[in-house]
Amino acid sequence: MNHGGLLLIEALIAIVILIALIVRLQLSPAIALILVSLGLAWVVGIPAAAIVSTFEGGVGNALGHIALVVGLGTILGRMLVQSGGAERVAGTIVGWFGPARADWAMMTVALIVGLPVFFEVGFVLLVPIVFTLARRVNAHPIRIALPMAAGLSVVHAMVPPHPAAMLAAQAYGADLGLTIAFALIVGIPTAMVAGPLYARWIAPRLTGPTKPPTASDESAHRDLPGFGVTLFTLLLPVALMLAGSLASLFLSPDSALDEGLRFIGTPVVALLLAVLVSYWTLGLARGLSLGTLRDYTNDCLAPTAMITLVVGVGAGFGKVLTAGGVSDAIITAAGQAHVPVLVLAWLIAALLRIATGSATVAMATTVGIVAPLVPISGVRPELLVISTGAGSVVLSHVNDGGFWLVKEFFGLSMADTVRSWTVCETLISLVALALALALSLVC
């Protein structure tokens, strides 16, 4: 057997052992990920002196972004819940769509909120509303959560200005406006299938209702804040990030205003500003004291520690897979297959996604492989962006931070997380690929 084939087998065995440690032996996911990552690094031949630093590098790179995003987003979410803002938004949305269509309402909100923000940012912003809506309509939270997650995942993977989608559009020579148009044409029905439709089928088959881990069940005040001020506070980080993404399109590059907008448009700064605004709009302006706001902040951060740690060590596992040559082995194996370019882009991205757990890494790596084939492929580069993005979200499992966010925030078992979140992501991938292939026949 060649070296690449052996690497693939070793990686597969490592993933099987990881799942067995968590599911069968009930080992903490963080500890299991660390053990398997270090063991796999040794097996694939990473020098002993570099094993720990390689793993730590992956953990550090992820936590540098994830820890701040999860922390600040959780604080903002706590303010929304404790002030009654989440209840106000939920009531208004249900009023517009009707209780029977609360899941469709959540998908719509996620598609809008997710346009300029990373998946993790949108997720932690909308989780409090998910729980509040679920209580109001007396439904399992996953029935509302999956439409939210599907909407966020679709725009994260396929719609510019998300970084990976933007990179793919530029590398493939795709028209940005057409890319967005095609992505919405494909993404909206994809989110419908993987979100509300699948959620309605799977939710009754899961375990009993879960409770939010970072907020109390009841809002702190019966006198709820207004819908307008609550929506402004919720969408402020979205607006700031969107302004930062689009600044260079309307302003002189590297001008003071351009640099300022891009600075406040970074996820961390945008969320920090939103948290500070929420302290006023949802706190001080409604009679809460500074001490109460401090207590809310401190109390809500403790439950995020395990989520953050698991996301970080999951990224460390992905770094080991990459540094050990597993990603290169996947690329080589996929490149030898004689398949249509749209399918090839999907396949390479899918294999990299499964191996590394990162949609962004999978998409960025695939772009470098597939871009030289665009001029001779005869397919629209805009559809190639979509097929690459579709492959990058398939089969989310234990090395993906999104898997653990869904599991921990909603208190699901491993089996229920796979049945709900993993299948939802795989449906997004397959439906989007099918629609992209269908569009390629007429465009």
ABEGO torsion letter per residue (X at the ends): XBAAAAAAAAAAAAAAAAAAAAAAAGBBAAAAAAAAAAAAAAAAGBBAAAAAAAAAAAAAAAAAAAAAAAAAAAAAAAAAAAAGAAAAAAAAAAAAAEAAAAAAAAAAAAAAAAAABBAAAAAAAAAAAAAAAAAAAGBBAAAAAAAAAAAAAAAAAABOABAAAAAAAAAAGBBAAAAAAAAAAAAAAAAAAABAAAAAAAAAABBBBBBBAABBABBABABBBBAAAAAAAAAAAAAAAAAAAAAAAABBBGBAAAAAAAAAABAAAAAAAAAAAAAAAABAAAGBBAAAAAAAAAAAAAAAAAAAAAAAAAAAAAAAAAAAGAAAAAAAAAAABBBBAAAAAAAAAAAAAAAAGBAAAAAAAAAAAAAAAAAAAGBBAAAAAAAAAAAAABGBBAABAAAAAAAAAAGBBAAAAAAAAAAAAAAAAAAAAAAAAAAAAAX
